[in-house]
Amino acid sequence: QPRGGRIINNGSISAHAPRPNSAPYTATKHAITGLTKSTSLDGRPYDIACGQIDIGNAGTAMTEKMKSGVAQADGSTAVEPTMDPRDVARAVVYMASLPLDANVQFLTVMATKMPFIGRG
């Protein structure tokens, strides 16, 4: 029987600092964090590593509206910077390239100037 492998779950910084009116999205990303931790534990006997990447403001169709402004925790609307999605891809490639005896449990990749630290 083949053994081992790596799972990389797609989390979000919203699980750590939610946006206004985002309860369903935030709750699902919290669930991903629980899944990552449980899978890390349960996968040990099978040499399965599990990690999570928490992404913030990658420039995709989902974040296109940020160019015209999105709701902030203080009730204001602000334009938010985004980052190149290729930077996220490079981070995932790094996580995937590690040997199975090493794991990135959690990695946050975000637009440097986005309002995450201090949000809310």
C-alpha positions in Angstrom: 0.0 0.0 0.0 1.3 3.5 -0.9 1.8 5.7 2.2 2.2 9.3 2.8 1.2 12.5 1.1 0.6 16.2 1.7 -2.7 18.1 1.9 -2.7 21.9 1.6 -5.9 23.6 2.6 -7.0 27.0 1.4 -7.9 29.1 4.4 -8.3 32.9 4.6 -7.1 35.7 6.8 -10.8 36.3 7.4 -10.8 33.4 9.9 -8.4 35.6 12.0 -9.9 39.1 11.3 -13.3 39.0 9.7 -14.7 41.6 7.4 -18.1 43.3 8.1 -21.1 41.2 7.1 -19.1 38.1 6.3 -20.3 35.5 8.9 -20.9 32.7 6.5 -17.5 33.1 4.8 -15.7 33.6 8.0 -17.4 30.5 9.6 -16.4 28.3 6.7 -12.8 29.5 6.9 -12.7 28.7 10.7 -14.0 25.2 9.8 -11.0 24.8 7.4 -8.6 25.6 10.2 -10.2 22.9 12.4 -10.1 20.5 9.5 -6.4 21.3 9.0 -5.6 20.6 12.6 -7.6 17.4 12.8 -6.2 16.1 9.5 -2.6 16.9 10.7 -3.2 14.8 13.8 -5.1 12.0 12.2 -2.7 11.8 9.2 0.4 11.2 11.3 0.1 7.4 11.4 -0.1 7.4 7.6 2.7 9.8 6.9 0.2 12.4 5.7 1.2 16.0 6.3 -1.5 18.7 6.3 -1.0 22.5 6.2 -3.0 25.6 5.5 -2.4 28.7 3.5 -4.3 31.8 4.6 -4.6 34.2 1.7 -5.4 37.9 1.9 -6.3 40.1 -1.1 -4.9 38.1 -4.0 -5.8 39.9 -7.2 -8.6 37.7 -8.6 -12.2 38.1 -9.8 -13.3 37.8 -6.1 -11.2 40.8 -5.1 -11.9 43.0 -8.2 -14.4 45.1 -6.1 -11.6 46.2 -3.8 -10.5 48.6 -6.5 -13.6 50.7 -5.9 -13.7 50.2 -2.2 -15.1 47.7 0.3 -16.6 48.0 3.8 -14.3 48.4 6.7 -14.8 47.6 10.4 -15.2 51.2 11.3 -18.1 51.7 8.9 -16.1 53.4 6.2 -15.4 52.2 2.7 -11.8 52.0 1.5 -9.9 50.9 -1.6 -7.7 48.0 -0.7 -4.4 46.9 -2.3 -4.1 43.4 -3.8 -1.2 41.2 -4.7 -0.3 39.1 -7.7 -1.8 35.6 -7.3 1.5 34.1 -8.6 2.9 35.0 -5.2 0.4 32.7 -3.6 1.2 30.0 -6.1 4.9 30.3 -5.2 4.1 29.9 -1.6 2.0 26.7 -2.3 4.8 25.3 -4.4 7.2 25.8 -1.5 4.8 24.1 1.0 4.3 21.2 -1.4 8.1 20.8 -2.0 9.0 20.0 1.6 9.8 16.4 2.5 7.1 14.7 4.5 9.1 14.9 7.7 8.7 18.8 7.5 5.5 20.7 7.3 4.3 24.3 7.1 1.3 24.1 9.4 0.0 27.6 8.7 1.2 30.2 6.3 -0.3 33.7 5.7 0.3 35.4 2.4 -1.2 38.8 2.0 -0.9 42.1 0.2 1.6 44.0 2.3 -0.5 47.2 2.7 -3.9 45.6 3.1 -5.8 46.5 6.3 -5.4 43.2 8.2 -3.1 44.0 11.1 -5.3 46.2 13.3 -8.5 45.5 11.5 -11.6 45.4 13.7 
